[in-house]
Structures are given as structure tokens and as C-alpha cells.
Amino acid sequence: MTIKQKKFVENILKGENGINAVKKAGYGKKNKPLNNDTAKAIASENLTKPHIKAEINKGMARIEKKTDITIKEIINNARYLVKLGIEKKNGADIAAGNKQLGEMIAAFKQVQQIQQVKPQVVLFKRL
């Protein structure tokens, strides 16, 4: 893979859409930025190349594994804090659990945006 292709993959894995991933990877001439149509064509072409698709799939698998473990840990901890807070009538524990759940919702919304760019990638498994 070329340096630009590697950067393209990194940008896709960060959640950029194809056009932005191409532009941020440095495609085009130094003094002349790419227009959206050209960037879209390059992104489309890159996403059909087997070696690029393989790298994206590897990266998504790593993200999925990390995300799945982290999500389970956060949800379990948040549930524990809320339950503990209710049992002990401790508002601080309930608030901490609710905060973690709020952060989970924000993370989930971010993943939904990524999935709109690449819908066949599923980062969250049903818990």
C-alpha cells in the first residue's frame, strides 16, 4: 500500500467519509485541492481495491473487539453504581452511573455516524 492509501484507511477507521478521507490522506496536487467529485471517485476506487478493503476490515475488527469489551465494562460498571446508589441511597453513585450511561449513548451516536459511512461494518454487538 502507498502512504496515501494507508492514510486513507486510517481516516476511514477514524470515521471520516470517503471524500474527507481522500482529502486528508493528501491526494491531489499540493497547490490545488481536490474537488468533491474527484475525491469521491478516488474514494470509490480505493474502496474496491482488495488490499485496501482488507486493511479496513482488519482495522474494524480491532475496533470492534476493543469496543465490545469496553462497552460491556462501562455498562456493567454503570449498572453497579446505580444499583449501589439505590441500595445505599447515595446520590453520588447514581449520578456517576447515569453519567457513564450518558457517555455510552454519546459513543453509540458517534458509531452510528461511522456506520452511515460504511454501513456493512457493525461495531456494536447486541449486549
Residue pairs with C-beta under 8 A, 6 or more apart in sequence:
1 9
1 51
1 52
1 55
3 26
4 25
4 26
4 27
5 25
5 46
5 49
5 51
5 52
6 55
7 24
7 25
7 26
8 21
8 22
8 25
8 27
8 43
8 46
8 52
9 52
9 55
9 56
9 59
10 25
11 20
11 21
11 24
11 25
12 18
12 21
12 56
12 59
12 117
12 118
13 56
13 59
13 60
13 63
15 110
15 113
15 114
15 117
16 24
16 117
17 43
17 117
18 39
18 40
18 43
18 44
18 46
18 47
18 117
19 36
19 39
19 40
19 43
20 39
21 43
22 34
22 39
22 40
22 42
22 43
22 46
23 33
23 34
23 39
27 34
27 39
27 42
28 34
28 38
28 39
34 42
46 52
47 53
47 56
56 118
60 118
60 121
60 123
63 123
64 122
64 123
64 125
67 111
67 123
67 124
68 124
68 125
71 104
71 107
71 124
71 127
72 127
74 100
74 103
74 104
75 101
75 104
75 127
77 97
77 100
78 97
78 98
78 100
78 101
78 104
79 97
80 97
81 93
81 94
81 96
81 97
81 100
82 93
82 94
82 97
82 98
82 101
83 97
84 90
84 93
85 91
85 92
85 93
85 94
85 95
85 96
85 97
86 94
108 124
111 123
111 124
114 121
114 123
115 121
115 122
115 123
